[in-house]
Amino acid sequence: MIAHINGIIVEKFNNSLIVDVHGVGYEIMVPTPDFEDVKLGEERKFYTYHAIRENAEDLYGFSSLAAKKIFELLISVQGVGPKAGMAILSLAEAEEVRNAIANADIAFISKATGVGKKSAERVVVDLRDKVGAPSHYGATKAKFASVEEKSDEALDALIALGFPLKEATAALEKVDPALPVEERVKLALKN
């Protein structure tokens, strides 16, 4: 399995990137927020999900480990495949999507291309208890409203240490987000 890819972005098209890694180009499908954030010629790292089907092999890439974990949770829901999971993650930043699931915001999730109301309800029912507590309550913000709310490096670090998404989120809930990443991780581990 390909866990991550680190290379130079050489092409961008239709929410896909071609990442050159020492002369080999990997095509990676990414959510819209990651696609819009990346620039040609820059070096980037993407955590990847390698989907192997009977007639295709696809790489799905995410700028944060938390986004990848949310994607893996989404595709574990019956009737939600990689394309629908990617469409849901393309609605907003990964934290906003996680928050929408935690708040049971079916209207927000059903805005994703190819995801109807019944699929959105199934996502909420299956994942609400797995994604952790909501970071804020109420309806989820419109597409890309929270540009400053980028991936949480402390959350990524806890997930990399083996914590499930729900437990990592709960551990960071009591920690001041203004603290440096290292301090937040230390305090979360003590809780």
Contacts in CASP RR format, 6 or more apart in sequence:
PFRMAT RR
TARGET T0000
AUTHOR 0000-0000-0000
METHOD contacts of the structure
MODEL  1
MIAHINGIIVEKFNNSLIVDVHGVGYEIMVPTPDFEDVKLGEERKFYTYH
AIRENAEDLYGFSSLAAKKIFELLISVQGVGPKAGMAILSLAEAEEVRNA
IANADIAFISKATGVGKKSAERVVVDLRDKVGAPSHYGATKAKFASVEEK
SDEALDALIALGFPLKEATAALEKVDPALPVEERVKLALKN
1 50 0 8 1.000
2 26 0 8 1.000
2 48 0 8 1.000
2 50 0 8 1.000
2 59 0 8 1.000
3 47 0 8 1.000
3 48 0 8 1.000
4 45 0 8 1.000
4 46 0 8 1.000
4 47 0 8 1.000
4 48 0 8 1.000
5 19 0 8 1.000
5 21 0 8 1.000
5 26 0 8 1.000
5 28 0 8 1.000
5 45 0 8 1.000
5 46 0 8 1.000
5 48 0 8 1.000
5 59 0 8 1.000
5 61 0 8 1.000
6 21 0 8 1.000
6 43 0 8 1.000
6 44 0 8 1.000
6 45 0 8 1.000
6 46 0 8 1.000
7 19 0 8 1.000
7 20 0 8 1.000
7 21 0 8 1.000
7 43 0 8 1.000
7 44 0 8 1.000
7 45 0 8 1.000
8 19 0 8 1.000
8 20 0 8 1.000
8 41 0 8 1.000
8 42 0 8 1.000
8 43 0 8 1.000
8 44 0 8 1.000
9 17 0 8 1.000
9 18 0 8 1.000
9 19 0 8 1.000
9 20 0 8 1.000
9 38 0 8 1.000
9 39 0 8 1.000
9 40 0 8 1.000
9 41 0 8 1.000
9 42 0 8 1.000
9 43 0 8 1.000
9 44 0 8 1.000
10 18 0 8 1.000
10 19 0 8 1.000
10 20 0 8 1.000
10 25 0 8 1.000
10 40 0 8 1.000
10 41 0 8 1.000
11 17 0 8 1.000
11 18 0 8 1.000
11 40 0 8 1.000
12 18 0 8 1.000
12 35 0 8 1.000
12 38 0 8 1.000
12 40 0 8 1.000
15 29 0 8 1.000
15 30 0 8 1.000
15 31 0 8 1.000
15 32 0 8 1.000
15 35 0 8 1.000
15 86 0 8 1.000
15 90 0 8 1.000
16 27 0 8 1.000
16 28 0 8 1.000
16 29 0 8 1.000
16 30 0 8 1.000
17 27 0 8 1.000
17 28 0 8 1.000
17 30 0 8 1.000
17 35 0 8 1.000
17 38 0 8 1.000
17 46 0 8 1.000
18 25 0 8 1.000
18 26 0 8 1.000
18 27 0 8 1.000
18 28 0 8 1.000
19 25 0 8 1.000
19 26 0 8 1.000
19 28 0 8 1.000
19 44 0 8 1.000
19 46 0 8 1.000
26 59 0 8 1.000
27 59 0 8 1.000
28 46 0 8 1.000
28 48 0 8 1.000
28 59 0 8 1.000
28 60 0 8 1.000
28 61 0 8 1.000
29 58 0 8 1.000
29 59 0 8 1.000
29 60 0 8 1.000
29 61 0 8 1.000
29 86 0 8 1.000
30 38 0 8 1.000
30 46 0 8 1.000
30 60 0 8 1.000
30 61 0 8 1.000
30 62 0 8 1.000
30 63 0 8 1.000
31 62 0 8 1.000
31 67 0 8 1.000
31 86 0 8 1.000
31 89 0 8 1.000
31 90 0 8 1.000
31 94 0 8 1.000
32 90 0 8 1.000
32 91 0 8 1.000
32 143 0 8 1.000
32 144 0 8 1.000
33 90 0 8 1.000
33 92 0 8 1.000
33 93 0 8 1.000
33 94 0 8 1.000
33 144 0 8 1.000
34 46 0 8 1.000
34 61 0 8 1.000
34 62 0 8 1.000
34 63 0 8 1.000
34 67 0 8 1.000
36 144 0 8 1.000
37 63 0 8 1.000
38 44 0 8 1.000
44 63 0 8 1.000
45 63 0 8 1.000
46 61 0 8 1.000
46 62 0 8 1.000
46 63 0 8 1.000
47 61 0 8 1.000
47 62 0 8 1.000
47 63 0 8 1.000
47 64 0 8 1.000
47 65 0 8 1.000
47 67 0 8 1.000
47 68 0 8 1.000
48 59 0 8 1.000
48 60 0 8 1.000
48 61 0 8 1.000
48 62 0 8 1.000
48 68 0 8 1.000
49 59 0 8 1.000
49 60 0 8 1.000
49 61 0 8 1.000
49 62 0 8 1.000
49 68 0 8 1.000
49 71 0 8 1.000
49 72 0 8 1.000
49 82 0 8 1.000
50 57 0 8 1.000
50 58 0 8 1.000
50 59 0 8 1.000
51 57 0 8 1.000
51 58 0 8 1.000
51 59 0 8 1.000
51 60 0 8 1.000
51 82 0 8 1.000
58 82 0 8 1.000
60 71 0 8 1.000
60 82 0 8 1.000
60 86 0 8 1.000
61 68 0 8 1.000
62 68 0 8 1.000
62 71 0 8 1.000
62 89 0 8 1.000
62 94 0 8 1.000
63 151 0 8 1.000
64 94 0 8 1.000
64 151 0 8 1.000
64 152 0 8 1.000
64 155 0 8 1.000
64 156 0 8 1.000
65 156 0 8 1.000
65 159 0 8 1.000
65 160 0 8 1.000
66 94 0 8 1.000
66 95 0 8 1.000
66 98 0 8 1.000
66 151 0 8 1.000
66 152 0 8 1.000
66 155 0 8 1.000
66 156 0 8 1.000
66 159 0 8 1.000
66 165 0 8 1.000
66 168 0 8 1.000
67 89 0 8 1.000
67 94 0 8 1.000
67 151 0 8 1.000
69 159 0 8 1.000
69 165 0 8 1.000
70 89 0 8 1.000
70 94 0 8 1.000
70 97 0 8 1.000
70 98 0 8 1.000
70 131 0 8 1.000
70 165 0 8 1.000
71 82 0 8 1.000
71 85 0 8 1.000
71 86 0 8 1.000
71 89 0 8 1.000
73 127 0 8 1.000
73 130 0 8 1.000
73 131 0 8 1.000
73 165 0 8 1.000
74 80 0 8 1.000
74 81 0 8 1.000
74 84 0 8 1.000
74 85 0 8 1.000
74 88 0 8 1.000
74 89 0 8 1.000
74 123 0 8 1.000
74 127 0 8 1.000
75 81 0 8 1.000
75 82 0 8 1.000
75 84 0 8 1.000
75 85 0 8 1.000
76 126 0 8 1.000
77 119 0 8 1.000
77 122 0 8 1.000
77 123 0 8 1.000
77 126 0 8 1.000
77 127 0 8 1.000
78 122 0 8 1.000
78 126 0 8 1.000
79 119 0 8 1.000
79 122 0 8 1.000
80 88 0 8 1.000
80 115 0 8 1.000
80 119 0 8 1.000
80 122 0 8 1.000
80 123 0 8 1.000
84 112 0 8 1.000
84 114 0 8 1.000
84 115 0 8 1.000
84 119 0 8 1.000
85 112 0 8 1.000
85 115 0 8 1.000
87 112 0 8 1.000
87 113 0 8 1.000
87 114 0 8 1.000
87 115 0 8 1.000
88 97 0 8 1.000
88 109 0 8 1.000
88 112 0 8 1.000
88 115 0 8 1.000
88 123 0 8 1.000
89 97 0 8 1.000
90 112 0 8 1.000
90 113 0 8 1.000
91 97 0 8 1.000
91 100 0 8 1.000
91 108 0 8 1.000
91 109 0 8 1.000
91 111 0 8 1.000
91 112 0 8 1.000
91 143 0 8 1.000
92 100 0 8 1.000
92 140 0 8 1.000
92 141 0 8 1.000
92 142 0 8 1.000
92 143 0 8 1.000
92 144 0 8 1.000
92 145 0 8 1.000
92 146 0 8 1.000
93 144 0 8 1.000
93 146 0 8 1.000
93 147 0 8 1.000
93 149 0 8 1.000
93 150 0 8 1.000
93 151 0 8 1.000
94 151 0 8 1.000
95 135 0 8 1.000
95 146 0 8 1.000
95 149 0 8 1.000
95 151 0 8 1.000
95 152 0 8 1.000
96 140 0 8 1.000
96 141 0 8 1.000
96 145 0 8 1.000
96 146 0 8 1.000
96 149 0 8 1.000
97 109 0 8 1.000
97 140 0 8 1.000
98 131 0 8 1.000
98 132 0 8 1.000
98 135 0 8 1.000
98 165 0 8 1.000
98 169 0 8 1.000
99 105 0 8 1.000
99 134 0 8 1.000
99 135 0 8 1.000
99 136 0 8 1.000
99 140 0 8 1.000
100 108 0 8 1.000
100 109 0 8 1.000
100 140 0 8 1.000
101 109 0 8 1.000
101 123 0 8 1.000
101 124 0 8 1.000
101 127 0 8 1.000
101 128 0 8 1.000
101 131 0 8 1.000
102 128 0 8 1.000
102 131 0 8 1.000
102 132 0 8 1.000
102 133 0 8 1.000
102 134 0 8 1.000
102 135 0 8 1.000
103 134 0 8 1.000
103 137 0 8 1.000
103 138 0 8 1.000
103 139 0 8 1.000
103 140 0 8 1.000
104 124 0 8 1.000
104 128 0 8 1.000
105 124 0 8 1.000
105 138 0 8 1.000
105 139 0 8 1.000
105 140 0 8 1.000
106 117 0 8 1.000
106 120 0 8 1.000
106 121 0 8 1.000
106 124 0 8 1.000
107 120 0 8 1.000
107 139 0 8 1.000
108 139 0 8 1.000
108 140 0 8 1.000
109 115 0 8 1.000
109 120 0 8 1.000
109 123 0 8 1.000
109 124 0 8 1.000
110 116 0 8 1.000
110 117 0 8 1.000
110 119 0 8 1.000
110 120 0 8 1.000
112 120 0 8 1.000
115 123 0 8 1.000
129 166 0 8 1.000
130 164 0 8 1.000
130 165 0 8 1.000
130 166 0 8 1.000
131 165 0 8 1.000
131 166 0 8 1.000
131 169 0 8 1.000
132 165 0 8 1.000
132 166 0 8 1.000
132 169 0 8 1.000
132 170 0 8 1.000
133 169 0 8 1.000
133 170 0 8 1.000
133 173 0 8 1.000
135 169 0 8 1.000
135 173 0 8 1.000
152 172 0 8 1.000
152 177 0 8 1.000
153 181 0 8 1.000
154 172 0 8 1.000
154 175 0 8 1.000
154 181 0 8 1.000
154 184 0 8 1.000
154 185 0 8 1.000
154 188 0 8 1.000
155 168 0 8 1.000
155 169 0 8 1.000
155 172 0 8 1.000
157 181 0 8 1.000
157 185 0 8 1.000
158 167 0 8 1.000
158 168 0 8 1.000
158 171 0 8 1.000
158 172 0 8 1.000
158 185 0 8 1.000
158 188 0 8 1.000
158 189 0 8 1.000
159 165 0 8 1.000
159 168 0 8 1.000
163 171 0 8 1.000
168 188 0 8 1.000
171 188 0 8 1.000
171 189 0 8 1.000
171 191 0 8 1.000
172 184 0 8 1.000
172 188 0 8 1.000
174 187 0 8 1.000
174 191 0 8 1.000
175 184 0 8 1.000
175 187 0 8 1.000
175 188 0 8 1.000
175 191 0 8 1.000
176 184 0 8 1.000
177 184 0 8 1.000
179 187 0 8 1.000
END
